[in-house]
Amino acid sequence: AYLQHIDGLPLGPSREQGVVRGSRFYHGTMGFTVAFPTGWTVQNLPSKVIASSPQKDGFLQLTAAAPPPGVQPRELVGRTLQGIPVSSEGSLEVNGLPGYTAVARDAGLPWGNRGPARVAVVYFNQLAYTFSGASRLSSAFGATDPLLMSSIKTFRRLRDNELRLAEPNRIRLLKAGPGTRIETLARSSPIEKYPVERLRLLNDLYPDREPVAGQWVKVVE
């Protein structure tokens, strides 16, 4: 009876929290998707999404909030930067959505130092989506900034055929046959890290046991 109750239970972030698949983030409830740089680690936190480079020397952050009434993207970027001198500023159109971007010349960075940072705002569905990104070393910003901009420009409305990608992974039940093996099940699992080990833990088969024929096995789809 317990297994029947958990069949279909979301595993990990819900649709309302957004779902990370590889380097792309999908949010079904808010209706958007964005691709972060390939190879970067994407963290879906309660109030923001942060992508970090493999060496932790580059980052790109996304937050969302309702803009003040009547405030346009350019003014919102100015308020965000609070008088910090800027360069490379200008209007931004991202897949038909209005926005504005600028480089803050001397912004506070997550590593505790100061340096240049890319800031961009995109308006969508009455919300302002604010991107901020930088490199740890000021000397590396020139090479990192095009990567940040290319990622920002992937922000767009979610397409109908992508709605399933915005759904969370779910637990499903499968009745084991004589040849059912955890390693085989792991090959088609959406679990990205240690799928074999995690499926064994999920089924109390850790570290190396296999399901027996007729046993209900919990898989992730």
Summary of the structure (lengths in Angstrom):
residues: 221
radius of gyration: 21.4
end to end distance: 20.6
largest distance: 68.4
contacts: 638
relative contact order: 0.16
helix: 23%
strand: 38%
